Amino acid sequence: MTSKPESPQRCLGRPAPADLPLGLDPFCYRQFDDPAYGGSRISGVTKEEFLEKVNELVTRDAGIEFFQGYAPFCRHLYIPNFVGALPGSLPITADNEHLLRSGYIARRPNELPVLTRWFPMSYAKDALMPAAFLDLILYSREQIAKETAAESNTAVVIDPNAPAWSIIAVKAQNEKYSLPMAPITMLRNTLIEEGGSGVALDREAYKASVAYWKTHAIVMDKESSLE
């Protein structure tokens, strides 16, 4: 079972009018478009339909609030799983450990591959049920501009007309709080020029991440690292 974090996320209250509408960052497109994406895939709706429904829910439902993320530029929203997405990971047990695969995977063509382990979807599809919630992970327009500039080695240009907050990832899960990001993601985040966010490593958060991910693995529609 997944245990609740010792320090619950800080609630920041309802999004203000200036925070809306939310945007959808291209980094998130792979969850819609890449059939081999490792984690929660979004299907049955277009990106435009998904974003429209999200903004409708956030505007209409007074119970949907911002929660603080791992840095000031990161926030979370937890909404009902209206697309029937499956959780992006599974617990590792004595019965399924032999099904784990591993290989070097890059999130995007411009990023370096890192060693990853996963359960193939051929097994996971029978072990997963649609999650209760979608954890929408949002970055501020300032942070997105900063990362875009670092990756392209150009000056930071902040578009005042860009959404104040954009979805950079969606996690389908049964918990209404943020699950630990993978240890390698924390390490990558220290290197903004390599696709990270430029945030220093938090050693205690890293240890908590290892404690979670040593007993869990992502799900990916990929049978072998040799594919």
C-alpha positions as CSV (number, residue, x, y, z in Angstrom):
1,M,0.0,0.0,0.0
2,T,1.0,3.6,-0.5
3,S,1.5,5.5,2.7
4,K,0.4,9.1,3.0
5,P,3.3,11.6,3.1
6,E,4.4,12.8,6.6
7,S,4.1,16.5,5.4
8,P,0.9,17.1,3.5
9,Q,1.1,19.6,0.7
10,R,0.2,23.2,1.6
11,C,-3.1,24.3,0.2
12,L,-3.0,27.6,-1.6
13,G,-6.7,28.0,-2.1
14,R,-8.8,28.5,-5.1
15,P,-7.2,29.7,-8.4
16,A,-7.7,33.4,-8.8
17,P,-9.2,34.8,-12.1
18,A,-5.7,35.9,-13.1
19,D,-4.5,32.2,-12.8
20,L,-7.0,31.0,-15.4
21,P,-7.5,29.7,-18.0
22,L,-4.8,27.0,-17.6
23,G,-2.6,26.1,-20.6
24,L,-1.2,22.8,-21.8
25,D,2.6,22.8,-22.3
26,P,4.0,20.8,-25.2
27,F,6.1,18.8,-22.7
28,C,2.7,17.1,-21.8
29,Y,1.8,16.3,-25.4
30,R,3.7,12.9,-25.2
31,Q,1.1,11.6,-22.8
32,F,-1.5,12.0,-25.6
33,D,0.6,11.2,-28.6
34,D,3.3,8.6,-27.6
35,P,1.9,5.1,-27.4
36,A,5.1,4.0,-25.6
37,Y,4.9,6.8,-23.0
38,G,6.0,5.5,-19.5
39,G,3.3,6.6,-17.1
40,S,-0.3,7.7,-17.4
41,R,-1.5,8.0,-21.0
42,I,-4.5,10.2,-21.9
43,S,-6.7,8.8,-24.6
44,G,-10.3,9.2,-25.9
45,V,-10.0,13.0,-26.1
46,T,-8.0,15.4,-28.0
47,K,-5.6,17.8,-26.3
48,E,-7.9,20.6,-26.9
49,E,-10.9,18.8,-25.5
50,F,-9.0,17.7,-22.5
51,L,-7.9,21.3,-21.7
52,E,-11.3,22.7,-22.3
53,K,-12.8,20.1,-19.8
54,V,-10.1,20.8,-17.2
55,N,-10.7,24.6,-17.3
56,E,-14.5,24.0,-17.1
57,L,-14.0,21.8,-14.0
58,V,-11.6,24.2,-12.3
59,T,-13.8,27.1,-12.9
60,R,-17.0,25.4,-11.8
61,D,-16.0,23.2,-8.9
62,A,-15.3,25.3,-5.7
63,G,-13.6,22.3,-4.1
64,I,-10.7,22.3,-6.6
65,E,-7.8,24.2,-5.1
66,F,-4.1,24.8,-5.8
67,F,-1.5,22.9,-3.8
68,Q,2.1,23.9,-3.5
69,G,4.6,21.8,-5.5
70,Y,8.2,21.0,-5.0
71,A,9.2,24.6,-5.8
72,P,7.5,28.0,-5.9
73,F,6.9,27.8,-9.6
74,C,5.2,24.4,-9.3
75,R,1.6,23.8,-8.3
76,H,-0.8,20.8,-8.3
77,L,-4.6,20.5,-8.9
78,Y,-6.4,17.3,-8.2
79,I,-9.5,16.7,-10.3
80,P,-11.8,13.7,-11.0
81,N,-10.4,11.3,-13.6
82,F,-12.9,12.1,-16.3
83,V,-10.9,10.3,-19.0
84,G,-10.6,6.9,-17.3
85,A,-6.8,7.1,-17.3
86,L,-4.9,4.2,-15.7
87,P,-2.4,4.7,-13.0
88,G,1.1,5.2,-14.4
89,S,2.8,2.8,-12.0
90,L,2.4,-0.5,-10.1
91,P,3.7,-1.9,-6.8
92,I,6.5,-4.4,-7.2
93,T,5.7,-7.7,-5.5
94,A,7.3,-11.1,-5.3
95,D,4.7,-12.3,-7.9
96,N,5.4,-9.7,-10.5
97,E,9.1,-8.7,-10.0
98,H,10.2,-11.2,-12.7
99,L,8.1,-9.2,-15.3
100,L,10.2,-6.0,-14.8
101,R,12.0,-4.7,-17.9
102,S,14.9,-2.2,-17.9
103,G,16.6,-0.1,-20.5
104,Y,17.9,3.4,-21.4
105,I,15.0,5.7,-22.2
106,A,14.9,9.4,-23.1
107,R,11.8,11.5,-22.4
108,R,12.3,13.7,-25.4
109,P,14.7,13.5,-28.4
110,N,16.8,16.4,-27.1
111,E,17.4,14.7,-23.7
112,L,19.9,12.1,-22.8
113,P,18.6,8.6,-22.1
114,V,18.7,7.3,-18.5
115,L,18.3,3.9,-17.1
116,T,14.7,3.1,-16.5
117,R,12.7,0.1,-15.3
118,W,9.1,-0.6,-16.1
119,F,6.2,-3.1,-16.3
120,P,5.1,-3.9,-19.9
121,M,1.5,-2.9,-20.6
122,S,0.7,-6.5,-21.7
123,Y,0.9,-7.4,-18.0
124,A,-0.2,-4.2,-16.4
125,K,-3.5,-3.8,-18.4
126,D,-5.0,-6.7,-16.4
127,A,-3.7,-5.4,-13.1
128,L,-4.8,-1.8,-13.4
129,M,-8.2,-0.1,-12.9
130,P,-8.9,3.6,-13.8
131,A,-7.7,5.9,-11.1
132,A,-9.9,8.1,-9.0
133,F,-8.0,11.4,-9.6
134,L,-5.8,13.2,-12.1
135,D,-2.9,15.1,-10.5
136,L,-2.3,18.0,-12.8
137,I,1.2,19.3,-12.4
138,L,1.6,22.9,-13.4
139,Y,4.5,25.3,-14.0
140,S,4.4,29.1,-14.1
141,R,4.8,30.8,-17.4
142,E,8.1,32.4,-16.0
143,Q,9.5,28.9,-15.3
144,I,8.5,27.5,-18.7
145,A,10.2,30.5,-20.4
146,K,13.3,30.0,-18.3
147,E,13.6,26.3,-19.2
148,T,12.8,26.9,-22.9
149,A,15.7,29.5,-23.0
150,A,18.1,27.2,-21.2
151,E,17.4,24.3,-23.6
152,S,17.7,26.4,-26.7
153,N,20.6,28.6,-25.3
154,T,18.7,31.8,-26.0
155,A,17.6,34.7,-23.9
156,V,14.6,34.4,-21.6
157,V,11.5,35.8,-23.2
158,I,8.3,35.9,-21.1
159,D,5.1,36.2,-23.1
160,P,2.6,38.2,-20.9
161,N,-0.2,36.7,-23.0
162,A,0.8,33.1,-22.2
163,P,-1.2,31.2,-19.6
164,A,-0.1,32.1,-16.0
165,W,0.0,28.3,-15.3
166,S,0.3,25.4,-17.8
167,I,0.0,21.7,-17.3
168,I,3.4,20.0,-17.8
169,A,2.3,16.5,-16.6
170,V,-0.7,14.5,-15.7
171,K,-0.6,11.6,-13.2
172,A,-3.6,9.3,-12.8
173,Q,-3.7,8.1,-9.2
174,N,-5.9,7.1,-6.3
175,E,-4.2,9.5,-3.9
176,K,-5.3,13.1,-3.6
177,Y,-1.7,14.3,-2.8
178,S,1.5,14.4,-4.8
179,L,3.4,11.1,-5.1
180,P,7.2,11.3,-5.1
181,M,8.8,12.1,-8.4
182,A,11.4,9.5,-9.6
183,P,15.0,9.9,-8.2
184,I,16.4,10.4,-11.6
185,T,13.9,13.2,-12.2
186,M,15.2,14.9,-9.1
187,L,18.7,14.6,-10.2
188,R,17.9,15.9,-13.7
189,N,16.1,18.9,-12.2
190,T,19.4,20.1,-10.8
191,L,20.6,20.5,-14.5
192,I,18.4,23.0,-16.3
193,E,20.4,22.7,-19.5
194,E,19.6,19.0,-19.6
195,G,15.9,19.4,-19.4
196,G,15.6,20.0,-15.6
197,S,14.1,22.9,-13.7
198,G,17.3,24.2,-12.1
199,V,16.2,23.3,-8.5
200,A,18.9,22.1,-6.0
201,L,18.6,18.5,-4.8
202,D,16.7,18.0,-1.5
203,R,18.4,15.1,0.1
204,E,15.4,14.2,2.3
205,A,13.0,14.3,-0.6
206,Y,15.4,12.2,-2.6
207,K,15.5,9.5,0.2
208,A,11.7,9.5,0.3
209,S,11.6,9.1,-3.5
210,V,13.9,6.1,-3.3
211,A,11.8,4.6,-0.5
212,Y,8.7,4.8,-2.8
213,W,10.2,3.9,-6.2
214,K,12.2,0.9,-4.9
215,T,8.8,-0.8,-4.5
216,H,7.1,0.7,-7.6
217,A,7.7,0.8,-11.3
218,I,6.2,2.8,-14.2
219,V,4.0,1.1,-16.8
220,M,5.0,1.4,-20.5
221,D,3.7,-0.2,-23.7
222,K,7.2,-1.6,-24.5
223,E,8.0,-5.3,-24.2
224,S,11.8,-5.1,-24.4
225,S,14.7,-2.7,-24.0
226,L,15.9,-4.0,-27.4
227,E,12.9,-2.6,-29.3
